[in-house]
């Protein structure tokens, strides 16, 4: 299984991704985690990413792509993976397709879109901000993040639908209910 998790911030991708790892035994590749690991390991890419991160800048697109490429070539990802946070747009999805073709591993088998309405996302993220003490997650910032997602990432649903691998899953309900919906799609 080569899975892409899609969904707005607060839709539950991280939580559900971890549950999928436990059930299916394939690694979850989070771009944030992969960047931090590359920095900690002191790889050439990690050093390039660290320079940008230390300067408080966004890590360049080509560095993120190279880090994902490097991570997907590790032995544990050869049998499958779950991508969380990548691709973020159709250009990155096309790059990912080329990367997988070059590796000879086949394309994405499932693009799982966790659908949660905007008001629920705002509510979840405001609650998470309270719990984690994050003063930066204010409602206007959250709504802007949703707008950015809708503009840049949501078109990926159509991209993967055209490949016949997109599945929209209701992201509302208990963690177990949502997980069982995702697992049902993967085992169908």
C-alpha positions as CSV (number, residue, x, y, z in Angstrom):
1,X,0.0,0.0,0.0
2,X,1.2,3.4,-1.0
3,X,-1.1,5.9,0.7
4,X,-1.5,9.7,0.6
5,X,-3.5,11.2,3.5
6,X,-5.4,14.3,2.4
7,X,-7.4,16.6,4.6
8,X,-7.4,20.1,6.0
9,X,-5.4,21.0,9.1
10,X,-7.2,19.5,12.1
11,X,-9.0,16.8,10.0
12,X,-7.2,14.0,11.9
13,X,-4.5,12.9,9.4
14,X,-1.8,12.6,12.0
15,X,-3.9,10.6,14.5
16,X,-5.4,8.3,11.9
17,X,-2.1,7.9,10.2
18,X,-0.5,6.5,13.4
19,X,-3.5,4.1,13.8
20,X,-3.0,3.0,10.2
21,X,0.7,2.3,10.9
22,X,-0.2,0.1,13.8
23,X,-2.8,-1.8,11.7
24,X,-0.9,-2.3,8.5
25,X,2.7,-2.2,9.5
26,X,4.0,0.3,7.0
27,X,5.7,3.6,8.0
28,X,4.0,7.0,8.1
29,X,6.2,9.5,6.4
30,X,5.5,13.0,7.7
31,X,7.4,15.7,5.9
32,X,8.0,17.5,9.2
33,X,9.3,14.4,10.9
34,X,11.4,13.5,7.9
35,X,13.0,17.0,7.9
36,X,13.8,16.8,11.6
37,X,15.2,13.3,11.2
38,X,17.5,14.4,8.3
39,X,18.7,17.4,10.4
40,X,19.3,15.1,13.4
41,X,21.2,12.6,11.3
42,X,23.3,15.4,9.7
43,X,22.6,14.2,6.1
44,X,23.5,16.6,3.3
45,X,19.8,17.4,2.8
46,X,19.4,17.8,6.6
47,X,22.2,20.4,6.6
48,X,20.5,22.3,3.8
49,X,17.1,22.1,5.6
50,X,18.7,23.1,8.9
51,X,20.1,26.3,7.4
52,X,16.6,27.4,6.3
53,X,15.0,26.3,9.6
54,X,17.5,28.1,11.7
55,X,16.9,31.3,9.7
56,X,13.1,30.9,10.4
57,X,12.4,30.4,6.7
58,X,10.3,27.8,4.9
59,X,12.3,24.9,3.7
60,X,12.5,25.1,-0.1
61,X,10.2,22.9,-2.1
62,X,13.2,21.0,-3.8
63,X,14.6,20.2,-0.3
64,X,11.3,18.8,0.9
65,X,11.0,16.7,-2.3
66,X,14.6,15.5,-2.0
67,X,14.0,14.5,1.7
68,X,10.8,12.6,0.8
69,X,12.7,10.9,-2.0
70,X,15.5,10.0,0.4
71,X,13.0,8.7,3.0
72,X,11.0,6.6,0.5
73,X,14.2,4.8,-0.6
74,X,14.8,3.5,2.9
75,X,14.2,-0.3,3.3
76,X,11.1,0.0,5.5
77,X,9.3,2.1,3.0
78,X,9.8,-0.3,0.1
79,X,6.8,-2.4,1.1
80,X,4.6,0.6,1.4
81,X,4.1,3.9,3.2
82,X,1.6,6.5,4.4
83,X,2.4,10.1,3.3
84,X,1.2,12.9,5.6
85,X,1.9,16.4,4.5
86,X,3.2,15.6,1.1
87,X,2.2,16.2,-1.7
88,X,0.7,19.5,-1.0
89,X,-0.3,20.4,-4.6
90,X,-0.6,18.8,-8.0
91,X,2.9,19.8,-9.0
92,X,4.3,17.9,-6.0
93,X,2.0,14.9,-6.8
94,X,3.3,14.7,-10.3
95,X,6.9,14.9,-8.9
96,X,6.0,12.1,-6.5
97,X,4.6,10.0,-9.4
98,X,7.9,10.4,-11.2
99,X,9.8,9.5,-8.1
100,X,7.9,6.3,-7.5
101,X,8.2,5.3,-11.2
102,X,11.9,5.8,-11.0
103,X,12.1,3.6,-7.9
104,X,10.0,1.0,-9.7
105,X,7.5,0.7,-6.8
106,X,4.3,1.6,-8.6
107,X,2.1,4.6,-8.0
108,X,-0.1,5.7,-5.2
109,X,-2.6,3.0,-4.4
110,X,-4.9,5.1,-2.1
111,X,-5.5,8.8,-1.7
112,X,-7.6,9.0,1.5
113,X,-9.3,12.3,1.9
114,X,-10.6,12.9,5.5
115,X,-13.5,15.2,5.0
116,X,-14.4,17.4,8.0
117,X,-16.5,20.5,7.7
118,X,-14.8,23.9,8.2
119,X,-16.7,24.7,11.5
120,X,-15.6,21.4,13.0
121,X,-12.0,22.1,12.0
122,X,-12.1,25.5,13.6
123,X,-13.6,24.0,16.7
124,X,-11.0,21.2,16.9
125,X,-8.0,23.5,16.3
126,X,-9.2,26.1,18.9
127,X,-9.6,23.3,21.4
128,X,-6.2,21.9,20.5
129,X,-4.7,25.4,20.9
130,X,-6.2,25.6,24.4
131,X,-4.9,22.2,25.4
132,X,-1.4,22.8,24.0
133,X,-1.3,26.4,25.1
134,X,-0.7,27.7,21.5
135,X,-1.5,31.4,21.4
136,X,-0.8,31.5,17.7
137,X,-3.8,29.4,16.7
138,X,-6.5,32.1,16.6
139,X,-9.7,31.7,14.6
140,X,-8.7,34.1,11.8
141,X,-5.3,32.2,11.4
142,X,-7.1,28.9,11.4
143,X,-9.6,30.1,8.8
144,X,-6.7,31.3,6.6
145,X,-5.0,27.9,6.9
146,X,-8.3,26.3,5.7
147,X,-8.4,28.7,2.8
148,X,-4.8,27.9,1.8
149,X,-5.6,24.2,2.0
150,X,-8.7,24.6,-0.1
151,X,-6.8,26.6,-2.8
152,X,-3.6,24.5,-2.9
153,X,-4.2,21.0,-1.5
154,X,-7.9,20.3,-2.2
155,X,-7.3,20.0,-6.0
156,X,-5.2,16.9,-5.2
157,X,-8.6,15.1,-4.6
158,X,-9.4,15.6,-8.3
159,X,-5.9,14.6,-9.4
160,X,-6.1,11.3,-7.5
161,X,-9.7,10.8,-8.5
162,X,-8.6,10.9,-12.2
163,X,-6.1,8.1,-11.3
164,X,-9.0,6.1,-9.7
165,X,-7.4,6.0,-6.3
166,X,-9.2,8.8,-4.4
167,X,-11.5,7.9,-1.5
168,X,-13.3,10.5,0.6
169,X,-13.9,9.3,4.1
170,X,-16.2,11.0,6.6
171,X,-13.8,12.5,9.2
172,X,-16.6,13.1,11.8
173,X,-17.3,10.8,14.7
174,X,-15.1,9.0,17.2
175,X,-11.5,8.2,16.5
176,X,-12.4,4.5,16.2
177,X,-15.4,5.1,13.9
178,X,-13.2,7.2,11.5
179,X,-10.4,4.6,11.7
180,X,-12.7,1.7,10.8
181,X,-14.0,3.7,7.8
182,X,-10.4,4.2,6.6
183,X,-9.5,0.6,7.2
184,X,-12.6,-0.6,5.3
185,X,-11.5,1.4,2.2
186,X,-8.0,-0.1,2.4
187,X,-9.2,-3.7,2.8
188,X,-12.0,-3.5,0.2
